[in-house]
Amino acid sequence: MNIFKLMILFFMILLANFSMIRIDFGKFFKKNSTREIKVFVILVSFALGYLGYITIITIYELSLNFLK
């Protein structure tokens, strides 16, 4: 079960990272601030990935409890 949760967490972080890369953050930051944009994207990707992970695991655990 722990391997399943780790795989879901890893997949959600990757999915959030790929979707965050597509957004143009150059409008919100100063010119030539690529390092700040990369750090921001990484932190937001971890946060969004974790929220998605918690959502999926909660739905999964509630569905298991409902079927009992």
C-alpha atoms as an extended CHARMM CRD file, in Angstrom:
* protein
*
        68  EXT
         1         1  MET       CA              0.0000000000        0.0000000000        0.0000000000  PROA      1               0.0000000000
         2         2  ASN       CA              2.8510000000        2.3890000000        0.7530000000  PROA      2               0.0000000000
         3         3  ILE       CA              4.3850000000        1.8090000000       -2.6820000000  PROA      3               0.0000000000
         4         4  PHE       CA              0.9990000000        2.6090000000       -4.2400000000  PROA      4               0.0000000000
         5         5  LYS       CA              0.8160000000        5.8960000000       -2.3020000000  PROA      5               0.0000000000
         6         6  LEU       CA              4.3750000000        6.8300000000       -3.2530000000  PROA      6               0.0000000000
         7         7  MET       CA              3.6750000000        6.1490000000       -6.9300000000  PROA      7               0.0000000000
         8         8  ILE       CA              0.5300000000        8.2930000000       -6.8280000000  PROA      8               0.0000000000
         9         9  LEU       CA              2.4320000000       11.1250000000       -5.0800000000  PROA      9               0.0000000000
        10        10  PHE       CA              5.2830000000       10.9640000000       -7.6040000000  PROA      10              0.0000000000
        11        11  PHE       CA              2.8660000000       10.9130000000      -10.5470000000  PROA      11              0.0000000000
        12        12  MET       CA              0.8670000000       13.8640000000       -9.2140000000  PROA      12              0.0000000000
        13        13  ILE       CA              4.0050000000       15.9630000000       -8.6430000000  PROA      13              0.0000000000
        14        14  LEU       CA              5.1890000000       15.2010000000      -12.1840000000  PROA      14              0.0000000000
        15        15  LEU       CA              1.7840000000       16.0420000000      -13.6230000000  PROA      15              0.0000000000
        16        16  ALA       CA              1.6840000000       19.3360000000      -11.7250000000  PROA      16              0.0000000000
        17        17  ASN       CA              5.2360000000       20.1520000000      -12.8280000000  PROA      17              0.0000000000
        18        18  PHE       CA              4.4940000000       19.5230000000      -16.5090000000  PROA      18              0.0000000000
        19        19  SER       CA              1.3710000000       21.6330000000      -16.3310000000  PROA      19              0.0000000000
        20        20  MET       CA              3.1400000000       24.4790000000      -14.4850000000  PROA      20              0.0000000000
        21        21  ILE       CA              5.9540000000       24.5770000000      -17.0590000000  PROA      21              0.0000000000
        22        22  ARG       CA              3.4110000000       25.4920000000      -19.7650000000  PROA      22              0.0000000000
        23        23  ILE       CA              2.4040000000       28.6900000000      -17.9460000000  PROA      23              0.0000000000
        24        24  ASP       CA              4.2690000000       31.8920000000      -18.8690000000  PROA      24              0.0000000000
        25        25  PHE       CA              5.4500000000       33.3630000000      -15.5750000000  PROA      25              0.0000000000
        26        26  GLY       CA              7.5970000000       35.9850000000      -17.2770000000  PROA      26              0.0000000000
        27        27  LYS       CA              4.7350000000       38.4650000000      -16.9230000000  PROA      27              0.0000000000
        28        28  PHE       CA              4.7540000000       38.1870000000      -13.1340000000  PROA      28              0.0000000000
        29        29  PHE       CA              8.5200000000       38.2730000000      -12.5050000000  PROA      29              0.0000000000
        30        30  LYS       CA             11.2850000000       40.6710000000      -13.4780000000  PROA      30              0.0000000000
        31        31  LYS       CA             13.3160000000       40.1030000000      -16.6310000000  PROA      31              0.0000000000
        32        32  ASN       CA             16.1800000000       37.5980000000      -16.3830000000  PROA      32              0.0000000000
        33        33  SER       CA             14.7930000000       35.9960000000      -13.2140000000  PROA      33              0.0000000000
        34        34  THR       CA             14.7650000000       32.4280000000      -14.4840000000  PROA      34              0.0000000000
        35        35  ARG       CA             16.1130000000       31.0130000000      -11.2130000000  PROA      35              0.0000000000
        36        36  GLU       CA             13.2540000000       32.5290000000       -9.2140000000  PROA      36              0.0000000000
        37        37  ILE       CA             10.7200000000       31.2340000000      -11.7340000000  PROA      37              0.0000000000
        38        38  LYS       CA             12.1860000000       27.7160000000      -11.5690000000  PROA      38              0.0000000000
        39        39  VAL       CA             12.0950000000       27.6830000000       -7.7590000000  PROA      39              0.0000000000
        40        40  PHE       CA              8.5350000000       29.0140000000       -7.7870000000  PROA      40              0.0000000000
        41        41  VAL       CA              7.4120000000       26.3580000000      -10.2780000000  PROA      41              0.0000000000
        42        42  ILE       CA              9.0440000000       23.5910000000       -8.2340000000  PROA      42              0.0000000000
        43        43  LEU       CA              7.4370000000       24.7210000000       -4.9730000000  PROA      43              0.0000000000
        44        44  VAL       CA              3.9900000000       25.1790000000       -6.5170000000  PROA      44              0.0000000000
        45        45  SER       CA              4.3100000000       21.8180000000       -8.2740000000  PROA      45              0.0000000000
        46        46  PHE       CA              5.0350000000       20.0860000000       -4.9710000000  PROA      46              0.0000000000
        47        47  ALA       CA              2.0800000000       21.8230000000       -3.3390000000  PROA      47              0.0000000000
        48        48  LEU       CA             -0.3440000000       21.0120000000       -6.1640000000  PROA      48              0.0000000000
        49        49  GLY       CA              0.9600000000       17.4600000000       -6.4390000000  PROA      49              0.0000000000
        50        50  TYR       CA              0.5120000000       16.9150000000       -2.7190000000  PROA      50              0.0000000000
        51        51  LEU       CA             -3.0360000000       18.3120000000       -2.8050000000  PROA      51              0.0000000000
        52        52  GLY       CA             -3.8880000000       16.0340000000       -5.7200000000  PROA      52              0.0000000000
        53        53  TYR       CA             -2.3320000000       13.0850000000       -3.8880000000  PROA      53              0.0000000000
        54        54  ILE       CA             -4.3400000000       13.7810000000       -0.7210000000  PROA      54              0.0000000000
        55        55  THR       CA             -7.5180000000       14.0780000000       -2.7920000000  PROA      55              0.0000000000
        56        56  ILE       CA             -6.9950000000       10.7750000000       -4.6000000000  PROA      56              0.0000000000
        57        57  ILE       CA             -5.9880000000        8.8750000000       -1.4530000000  PROA      57              0.0000000000
        58        58  THR       CA             -8.9480000000       10.2800000000        0.5100000000  PROA      58              0.0000000000
        59        59  ILE       CA            -11.3960000000        9.2800000000       -2.2160000000  PROA      59              0.0000000000
        60        60  TYR       CA             -9.7840000000        5.8290000000       -2.3970000000  PROA      60              0.0000000000
        61        61  GLU       CA             -9.9220000000        5.2750000000        1.3640000000  PROA      61              0.0000000000
        62        62  LEU       CA            -13.5100000000        6.5440000000        1.5890000000  PROA      62              0.0000000000
        63        63  SER       CA            -14.5510000000        4.1950000000       -1.1880000000  PROA      63              0.0000000000
        64        64  LEU       CA            -12.9400000000        1.2790000000        0.6560000000  PROA      64              0.0000000000
        65        65  ASN       CA            -14.7890000000        2.1980000000        3.8540000000  PROA      65              0.0000000000
        66        66  PHE       CA            -18.0520000000        2.5930000000        1.9460000000  PROA      66              0.0000000000
        67        67  LEU       CA            -17.7920000000       -0.9040000000        0.4770000000  PROA      67              0.0000000000
        68        68  LYS       CA            -17.3230000000       -2.5750000000        3.8750000000  PROA      68              0.0000000000
